[in-house]
Amino acid sequence: QVQLVESGGGLVQAGGSLRLSCVASGSGFSINDMDWFRQAPGKQRELVARITSIHSTNYADSVKGRFTISRDNAKNTVTLQMNSLKPGDTAVYYCHTVMAFRNYWGQGTQVTVSS
């Protein structure tokens, strides 16, 4: 069983920065790929960033060069550093992983970017 708890969302002006954190409980964190997804009102949930167990990363084109995903396996934590935020980044951000063929999601954290 895995529980994911996000924190760090909030309201920021365009051009600002936020740092999201996701803490995972349960075992096996270090061997899992970890993702950040987001869902804006009226839109489908989309993958923002992924980090593998060996710390390779990939990003959605819309956030490349602005967002950085990282992980600390000793603390069971994955972090999303978001810089140069735009109003289009406004969404609920979710931490996600798959373990034993089952999807696990956090409760989500709201990020709002004002123009």
C-alpha positions as CSV (number, residue, x, y, z in Angstrom):
1,Q,0.0,0.0,0.0
2,V,1.3,3.5,-0.9
3,Q,0.1,6.9,0.2
4,L,1.1,10.1,-1.6
5,V,0.8,13.5,0.1
6,E,1.5,16.6,-1.8
7,S,2.2,20.1,-0.5
8,G,3.5,23.4,-1.7
9,G,0.8,24.8,-4.0
10,G,-0.5,28.3,-3.8
11,L,-1.1,31.6,-5.6
12,V,1.7,33.3,-7.4
13,Q,2.1,36.0,-10.0
14,A,3.3,35.2,-13.5
15,G,7.0,34.9,-13.6
16,G,7.2,33.6,-10.0
17,S,8.2,30.2,-8.6
18,L,6.7,27.5,-6.5
19,R,8.1,24.2,-5.2
20,L,5.8,21.2,-4.8
21,S,6.7,18.2,-2.7
22,C,5.3,14.7,-2.5
23,V,6.0,12.4,0.4
24,A,5.4,8.7,-0.2
25,S,4.6,6.2,2.6
26,G,5.1,2.5,2.2
27,S,7.9,0.5,0.8
28,G,9.5,0.3,-2.6
29,F,9.6,4.0,-3.3
30,S,13.2,4.0,-4.5
31,I,12.5,1.5,-7.3
32,N,9.4,3.3,-8.7
33,D,9.1,5.9,-11.4
34,M,7.4,9.0,-9.9
35,D,5.3,11.5,-11.8
36,W,3.7,14.9,-11.5
37,F,0.5,15.3,-13.4
38,R,-1.8,18.3,-13.6
39,Q,-5.4,19.0,-14.5
40,A,-6.8,22.4,-15.4
41,P,-10.5,23.1,-15.3
42,G,-12.3,21.6,-18.3
43,K,-9.1,19.8,-19.5
44,Q,-7.8,16.3,-19.3
45,R,-5.1,15.3,-16.7
46,E,-1.7,15.6,-18.3
47,L,1.8,14.3,-17.5
48,V,4.1,17.2,-16.5
49,A,7.3,15.4,-15.5
50,R,8.6,12.0,-14.7
51,I,11.7,10.8,-12.8
52,T,12.8,7.2,-12.9
53,S,14.5,5.1,-10.2
54,I,17.9,6.0,-11.7
55,H,17.0,9.7,-11.8
56,S,16.5,10.1,-15.5
57,T,13.9,12.7,-16.2
58,N,11.5,13.8,-18.9
59,Y,9.1,16.7,-19.2
60,A,6.1,17.9,-21.1
61,D,7.2,20.3,-23.9
62,S,5.2,23.1,-22.3
63,V,7.3,23.0,-19.1
64,K,10.8,22.2,-20.4
65,G,13.4,24.6,-19.2
66,R,11.1,25.9,-16.5
67,F,10.3,22.9,-14.3
68,T,12.7,20.5,-12.6
69,I,11.7,17.2,-11.0
70,S,14.0,15.6,-8.4
71,R,13.8,12.9,-5.8
72,D,15.3,12.0,-2.5
73,N,15.0,8.3,-1.9
74,A,16.2,8.5,1.7
75,K,13.2,10.8,2.5
76,N,10.7,9.1,0.1
77,T,10.2,12.5,-1.5
78,V,9.8,13.8,-5.0
79,T,9.9,17.5,-5.7
80,L,8.8,19.7,-8.6
81,Q,10.5,23.1,-8.8
82,M,8.5,25.4,-11.0
83,N,10.0,28.6,-12.2
84,S,8.9,31.3,-14.7
85,L,5.3,30.3,-14.0
86,K,2.6,31.3,-16.5
87,P,-1.2,31.6,-16.1
88,G,-1.4,28.5,-18.3
89,D,0.3,26.5,-15.5
90,T,-2.8,27.0,-13.3
91,A,-4.1,23.6,-12.4
92,V,-4.4,21.0,-9.6
93,Y,-1.1,19.1,-9.5
94,Y,-1.0,15.4,-8.6
95,C,1.8,13.1,-7.5
96,H,1.5,9.7,-9.1
97,T,3.2,6.3,-9.1
98,V,2.5,2.7,-10.2
99,M,3.2,-0.2,-7.9
100,A,2.2,-3.8,-8.6
101,F,0.2,-2.7,-11.6
102,R,-1.9,-0.3,-9.5
103,N,-2.1,3.4,-9.8
104,Y,-1.6,5.6,-6.8
105,W,-2.5,9.3,-6.7
106,G,-2.1,12.0,-4.1
107,Q,-5.0,14.3,-3.2
108,G,-3.7,17.1,-5.4
109,T,-2.5,20.6,-4.6
110,Q,-3.8,23.8,-6.3
111,V,-1.4,26.0,-8.2
112,T,-2.8,29.3,-9.4
113,V,-0.8,31.8,-11.5
114,S,-2.2,35.3,-11.8
115,S,-1.4,37.5,-14.8
